């Protein structure tokens, strides 16, 4: 587990903290604050989740989180009661979902419900609400107006956007590259800054509106870098260049940097797709057409579908063909499949009539309707047995490190699409695969080429 060693605050400095929403962001936030020595009450409306957490069973996969929960259980309380949280907390983080609506706007119904419940529970002077949820610019102003309308004008409000990456969230919280605090009143921002001071990170103090925009702008820019390098990858395939080399050459320029310049089959997860769409919609609602983000979204959707084209190039009609999807999570280190590339690939393959098998190291069940019709396998070997093709969708270390030469002999055909450019192309070709990456010149195994030549001579 990658963390930073932080001396817990003394009992006299320990804060009474509440976190509303024990989902991914809320749970990591609460547990990390408890590890810093604070007394934390986490509230969720899911009774099964609260029961599991009280039993020490962490319902999400995040490296090191279960151990951190157990190590700080004396400072953690999990509850269904908003009254209990409000009674025990001075600083209250809001970390509930803001999923997209059909229009692309962020759904703030859970945020509004929190404000209503907070008011009913007797929240009041001396308490500060801290928004961790990603919300559109202007949300803070509307919440402050609602608080005043409910007679809670003395309740503080700050925006404190999260920048946690699934798979490395604990390290991201305890070793942040910046802490953003949006405030209406400096005295409330001072309390939040004091909370984070032991982490030693740069602090950006700004207005609530600017803090809300920082979150959206950050994710939109990173998504733009991904779509840009994927476009470059597609051109590289046409002209015979290698996108990995191109990205490295670009990334050495400090004005560009190497981060998020890895070509693949597109971004997914709970943040980038939602936040890019929400910022585009926010701009549209304000009268501005955000053309760049329209292209970023379109490129990301088309990138996933290009894999289907690669499979058809080598297999022809996909009706009845057996395809193994290796990795389902949107990235390594998490069990999150929200907006994952695997969902689009599986749906398109099934629509083409293919037989789809799948394996993921941490996802074995619970996918339900999202992967309906897909045969979930217990091992990668089982997924690839008698398959016509395999697609590396998520670059888990255990998948990259498979015995690929041995697996080649178990397949009916041996088409291998590396959707993350994580495999050694020469090694895969040498093992007998018909191999393609993303943004590399199309290559076929020597064995297949020689076989085709022999058949042509006949």
N, C-alpha and C positions, 0 to 999 in steps of 0.2 A: 504494500500500500504506500503510495507516494503522498506524504503529508509533510507539514512543517511542524517542528517541535515548538510548542507554545506553552509558556508557563501559565497555568490557570490563574485567573484573577483571585484575589483573596476574598474570603467570605464577605468582608465589608464592602467590596466593590461589585459583588455578584448582582446582576440585574434579574428581575423577574420578567421573563419574556414569554409571550404567547405567539404561537404560529397557527394560523387558521388554514387548514389544508395540509394533510399529511401525504401528499403526493410526492412526486420526484423532487421538485424544488423545495417544498415545505419540509419534507423529511430530512433532506440533506442539510438545509439551513438550520433547523432545530437541533439536530444531532451535533453538528459542528459547533454551534453556540454553547451547547451543553459541555462539549469537550473543552471549551475555553473557560469553564467554571461557572457558567450561568445556570439558573434554574429555569427550565423550559417546559411549558405546557403546550402540547400539540393537540389540536382538535380537528376531527374529521367527521363527516356525516355517514361514512360507511362503517356500520357496526362490525362487520367481519374483519375489516382492516384494523380497527382499533383493538379488537380482541386479539388478533394475531400479533400486533405490536406489543401489547401488554404481556403476551406470552414469549416475547423475544424473537418472533418470527417476522423478518423483514420481507414485505411483499414485492419488492422490486429488486432487480439485480444491479448492484453497483459495487464495484470492487472496494472492499474494506468497510462497507457501511454496517453490515451485521456485527462485525467486531466492535465498531465504534459505539453502536447502540448498547451492546452488552457492557462495555467498559464504563459507560456513563449512565447506567440505568437508575442510579440514585438521584440524578438530576433531571430525569425525563419523566413526564407524566403524559399519558395518552388518554384522551377523553372524547366523548360524544357531546358533551355539554358546553354550550357557549357561555352559560352563566358561570360555570366552573373556571373557564379560561379567563373571562373578564375579571373575575374576582382575584385571580392569582397573578395578573400580568399588568405591567406598566407600559412596556413597549410591545406592540402587537403587529406582527408581520402578517400580511394577507398574501397567501400563495395558493390561490385557487385557479382552476383552468379558465382560459379565455379562448375557447375553440372558435374556428371560423364559422360564420353563418353562410347560408346559400349565396348571399350577396357578396361575400368576401370580407365583410366587416367582422371585427372581433365581437364575440358574444359575451356581453358583460353581465348576464343575468346572475351568475354566481357571485360576482363582485357586489352587485346591488343587494343580493340576499344577505351577504355578510354584513353590510351596513345596517340593514333592517334588524338583523338578529343582534348586532352589537348594541344598537340603541335599546332594544327590548331588554337586553341583559343588564342594562344599567351602566353602560360605559360613560365616562365623563372626564372631567378636568383632571389633568395630570397624566393622562394616557396619550400615547402617540400611535396612530395607525401608520404603518410603513408598508407601502405597496411593493411587493416582490413580483406579483403577476405582471405579465406584459400587457399593457393597456394603451389604447390610442391616445395621442396627444389631446389634452383637454379633459381627460377623465378626472384628473386630480381636482381641477376647478369645479367640475360638476359634483364630485363627492363632497368637497368643502361646502358648497352651497346646500347640499342635502343635509349635511351635519348641522348647519346653522338652522335650517328649516325645522329640524327635529329638536332644537334647543341644545345642541351639542357643539356650539361654536368654540368652546374652550378646549375641545379635543384637538390635539395636534395631528398634522398629516405631512408625511414625507414620501417621496418616490425614491426607491432604492433598487433599481433593476438588477436582475441576476445575470451572471455571465458564466453559468456552469455548463461544462461539456459532459454529456453522459459518458461514463467510463472513467473519467478523471475528475469527478465533481468534488470529491473531498479535498483533493489537492488544490483545485481551483478556488474553493471557498477559503481555505486556510492560507493559500499563497496567491492572493488575487493580484492581477496586474494593475487594477485600479478599482476604487470604490466610488460609485457615483451616488450623490445625495442631492435630490431635488427638494427644496424647502419653500414653504410660504413664510415661515418665521425662523430666523437664525437660531433661536434658543432650542427649537426642536431638532434642527440639523446638527447642533452641537451634541445633543444626546446620542444621535446615531453615529457621529464621527467618533465619539469617545468609545462606543461599543467596538468599533473596528480598529481602534488605534493599536492594540497589541499585534495586529497583523503586519504593520509596517508598510502598508501599501499607499501609493499616491491617492489622494482624495480629491475628487472633483465636486465642489460645492456649486450648485447652480439653481435655477428656477425649476419648478416641478415640470413645466412643459418641456424644457430642454432635456431634463433627465429622461422623460418619457420618449423623446425623439432619439436620444443617444442609443437606447436599446434597439429600436427599429432600424436606425441607420447602420448600426454595427452589423446586425444580422443580414441586412440587405446587401451591404458591401461585400461581406464574405460570400454570400450566395452568388453575387455577380462575378467574383473571382473564379468560382467553381464553374459557372456557365461559360465564362470566357475561355478558360483552359480547355473545356470540353469542345468548344467550337474550334479552337486551335487543333485539338486532337483529330477532329473530323477532317480538317484540311490536311493534316499530316498524313492521314491514311491515303488521301488521294495523290499526294505528291511524293510519297516515299520518305518522309521525315519521321523522326522518332520524338514523340511529344515529351517523353521523360527527359531526354537530353535538352529539348527546347525549354522545358519548364525550369530545369536546373540553371541553364544559361540566363533565363529571365530573372530567376529568384536571387541570383548573386548581386543584382542591382538593388542597393538598399532602398531605392525609391519604390521598388515593387515588393521585394521580400519573397521567401519561398513558401510561406504558409498558404494553404488552400489553392495551391497550383498543382494538384494531383488529379490527373484526368481519370474519369471513371464513367459510371452509368447514372450519374446524377445525385443530387442531395435529397435527403428525406428527413425523417424525424419529427419531433413535436414542435420545433421552433422555426427553422428556415422556411419551409413551405408556407406555414401559417403567417409568419411575420412579414414575409415579402408580399404576400397577397393582401395583408391588412394595411401595409404602408401604401401599396398601390391604390387600394380602395380609399384610404384616408386622403390621399392626394386628389383622387377623383371627386370625392365628396367636397373637397375644398376648391374645386374648379380647375385643378391642374392635372393634365394627362402625363403620367410618369411613363414615358415611352421605354426607357431603359429597362425598368422592372417588368414590363410586358414581355420584352424579349428574353429576359432572364428566366421567367416562368416557362415560356414556350420552349426554349432550348432544353431546360431540365426535363420536360415531359418527353420531348422527342428523343433525348439521349437514351432513355430506357428502351424505347421502341427500336432503336438501332440494333440492339442485341438480337431481336427477332429477325431482322434482316440478315445478320451474320449467320444465324442458324439456318435460315432458308438457303443462303448461298451455298452451304455445304451439304445440306440434307434434302433440299428441294421442299416439296409439300410436307408440312409438319403433321399431317393427319396420321395418327397412330404412332408417331415417333416418341421415343422415351427420352425425356429430358430431366436431368438432375439439377436442382438448384441447391447450391452449397452456401449456406448462410442465409438467414431470414431477417435478422436485426438490421436496422438501417446503418449501423456501424459496429465495429467490435467493441466489447466491453459493456454492452447493455443488452437487455432483453426487449427493448422497445422496437416495435415494428410499425409504429405510426408513420404513414407516408413513406414506408420503406420501398426501395426499388423492387424487392421480391414480390410485393403485392401486385404491382403493374405487370411484371414479367409473368407471374403465375396466371393472372387473368388473361393476358394476351395469348399465352401458350395454350391454355384450355380452350379459348375461343378458336384457335387454329386446329383444334382436335388432337393436340399432343397429350401424352400421358405424363403427368408431372409428379416427380418425387422430390422431396425436400429434406434437408437436414440442417440443424443449427446446434452448436454445442450447448447453448443454454435455454433454447426454446424447444420444448417437446410436446406441449399441449397448450390448451387455452387460446389457440388462434381462432377457433370457431369459424364464423362466417367469413372472416377476412381471407382465409385460405381454403374456402370450401372447394372440394374436388381435388385437393392436393393430397397425395399419399405421404404422410409424415413418416420418416424412417428413423430408426434408432441410431444408425451410424452413417457416416459418409460412404463407407464401403457398400452398405445396403442400397443407398440411393443410386450409386453409380453402377451397380451390377446389371448387366445386360442393357445399359443405357446407350442411346445413340449419341448423346451429347451431354456435356456437363457445363454449367455456368458458375464460376466463382462470383458470388454476389456480395458476400461480406468477407473481408480479409482477416478472419480470425487466425491467430498464429497456428492453432491446431489444424486448420484447413490448409494453410499455406505449407505446413510441414508434413502433409500426407505423403505416403509412399506412392508418388505418382506413377513411376514406372510399373509397379506391381498392379496398380489399379487399371492401367491401360489394358491389361490382358483380360480383365473382367467385363469390359464394355463390349457391346455389340458392334458399335462403331466408336470412333475415338475423336469426336469433335470436342474441343475444349475452348471455351470463351472465358478469358480472364477479365472480368468486369472491373477489376481494381488495379490492374497492372502490378500485381503482387508476386507473380510467378516468374521464374527465369525462362524466357522464351526459348533460348537455345536448348536448355535442359528438357523442356517439354517436347520440342521437336525431336530431339535425340531419343526420347522415350517412345516416339511413334505417334504422337498426337497430331491431328490437324488443329493447329493452334492459332488463335487470334486474341490480341489484347485490344486496348483502346488507344487509338492514336499511333499505332505502329503499322508498318507495312504488312499487308496480309501475307501470312505464311502457311504453308502446308507441310506436313511431315514428309520426310524423304521417303519413308516406306510407302505412304499412300501415293506419292508422285510416281515412284518407280513402278508400283502396281498398275497405275493408270497407263503409264507408257507401255508396259508389257501387253496390256489388254488392247491398246491401240494398234500395236504391231501385229497382233493376231487378226 
